[in-house]
C-alpha cells in the first residue's frame, strides 16, 4: 500500500471526525433551544479496489434528525470524534516518519 493511499484514508477520516465534532458541538450549544432538532453525521466508507494503489476514503455528511439533542449522547459523540481525529492524525505522523526514513535510507 502506497503512502498516498494511507494519507487519503487518514485525511478523509480527519474530515469526517471534524464534522462529527461540529455536529455534536452544535447540538450541545442548542440543547435548550426550543424546537431545535439535533443533527447527525451520516458516514460511509468508499473503497478503491485498484490492486496497485488501493485506497479507502470516509465520506461523511451532515443530516437533520427528528429528535431533540440529548446531552449525554452528544458528549459521548464529541469524545468519539476526538478519539477518531487523534487516531487519524497519528496515522499521518507515522506516514511522515516512514517517508523520512525511506528518504534517509536512499540517501
C-alpha positions as CSV (number, residue, x, y, z in Angstrom):
1,X,0.0,0.0,0.0
2,X,1.4,3.4,-1.0
3,X,1.8,6.2,1.5
4,X,-0.5,8.3,-0.7
5,X,-3.3,5.7,0.0
6,X,-2.7,5.9,3.7
7,X,-2.8,9.7,3.6
8,X,-6.0,9.7,1.6
9,X,-7.7,7.4,4.2
10,X,-6.4,9.4,7.2
11,X,-7.3,12.8,5.8
12,X,-10.8,11.7,4.9
13,X,-11.1,10.3,8.4
14,X,-9.9,13.7,9.8
15,X,-12.6,15.5,7.8
16,X,-15.3,13.0,9.0
17,X,-14.2,13.3,12.6
18,X,-14.2,17.1,12.4
19,X,-17.7,17.1,11.0
20,X,-18.9,14.8,13.8
21,X,-17.3,17.1,16.4
22,X,-19.0,20.1,14.7
23,X,-22.4,18.3,14.8
24,X,-22.1,17.3,18.5
25,X,-20.9,20.8,19.5
26,X,-23.8,22.4,17.7
27,X,-26.2,20.1,19.3
28,X,-24.8,20.8,22.7
29,X,-24.9,24.6,22.1
30,X,-28.5,24.4,21.1
31,X,-29.7,21.9,23.7
32,X,-32.0,24.4,25.3
33,X,-33.3,26.0,22.1
34,X,-37.0,25.3,21.8
35,X,-37.9,23.2,18.8
36,X,-34.2,22.5,17.8
37,X,-33.7,19.2,16.1
38,X,-30.3,17.5,16.5
39,X,-28.0,17.0,13.6
40,X,-26.3,13.7,12.9
41,X,-23.5,12.7,10.6
42,X,-24.1,10.0,8.0
43,X,-20.9,8.3,7.3
44,X,-19.9,5.6,4.8
45,X,-16.7,4.1,3.5
46,X,-15.6,4.2,-0.1
47,X,-13.1,1.6,-1.2
48,X,-10.9,1.8,-4.3
49,X,-10.2,-1.7,-5.4
50,X,-7.2,-0.8,-7.5
51,X,-4.6,-3.6,-6.9
52,X,-1.7,-1.2,-7.5
53,X,-2.8,1.6,-5.3
54,X,-5.8,0.6,-3.1
55,X,-7.3,3.4,-1.1
56,X,-10.1,3.8,1.4
57,X,-11.9,7.0,2.0
58,X,-14.5,8.0,4.5
59,X,-17.5,10.0,3.2
60,X,-19.5,12.0,5.8
61,X,-22.3,14.5,5.5
62,X,-24.4,16.3,8.0
63,X,-28.1,15.4,8.2
64,X,-31.0,16.5,10.2
65,X,-32.7,14.3,12.8
66,X,-36.2,14.1,14.1
67,X,-35.0,14.0,17.8
68,X,-34.0,16.8,20.1
69,X,-30.4,16.6,21.3
70,X,-29.5,14.6,24.4
71,X,-26.6,16.0,26.4
72,X,-25.1,12.6,27.4
73,X,-25.2,11.2,23.9
74,X,-23.7,14.4,22.5
75,X,-20.8,14.4,24.9
76,X,-20.1,10.7,24.0
77,X,-20.2,11.6,20.3
78,X,-17.8,14.5,20.9
79,X,-15.4,12.2,22.8
80,X,-15.7,9.6,20.0
81,X,-14.9,12.3,17.4
82,X,-11.9,13.5,19.3
83,X,-10.5,10.0,19.6
84,X,-11.1,9.3,15.9
85,X,-9.4,12.6,15.0
86,X,-6.4,11.8,17.2
87,X,-6.0,8.4,15.7
88,X,-6.1,9.7,12.1
89,X,-3.6,12.4,13.0
90,X,-1.3,9.8,14.4
91,X,-1.5,7.8,11.2
92,X,-0.4,10.9,9.3
93,X,2.5,11.5,11.7
94,X,3.5,7.8,11.3
95,X,3.3,8.0,7.5
96,X,5.5,11.1,7.6
97,X,8.1,9.3,9.7
98,X,8.1,6.3,7.4
99,X,8.6,8.7,4.4
100,X,11.5,10.4,6.1
101,X,13.2,7.1,7.0
102,X,12.7,5.9,3.4
103,X,14.4,9.1,2.1
104,X,17.2,8.7,4.6
105,X,17.8,5.0,3.5
106,X,18.0,6.0,-0.1
107,X,20.4,8.9,0.5
